[in-house]
């Protein structure tokens, strides 16, 4: 059983606008219908922790932050985690943006069955909202 999924979209949004969506707690609530509340220090740093409310309150920890390139965080769980890698890169067709979800640890299989599959199914909607809002911000910034 695969314990990970990802989804990629192309956009003409500015990388800075996508990066802002990834690193602003209020934008997580706007861009993800499954997130009720989110709090973390801004700008986030590797190792920083915060909270995410989505069917309960979870602790998140940032694992990777490369401005306008990559962001990875995890929901810390007993004997496992759900990791959320985010990547973006320019391509001839536009900015290629990818979000993923991966279950890790000894109980990763359980976390995948309980939450990971549902999160993976929602990635296209979440990414659509991220890039649509980033594109709107890119257009506003250019005006």
Helices and strands as residue ranges (DSSP letters): E 4-11, H 15-22, H 25-31, E 37-40, E 49-53, E 57-66, E 70-77, E 80-91, E 94-104, H 108-111, I 112-116, H 117-142
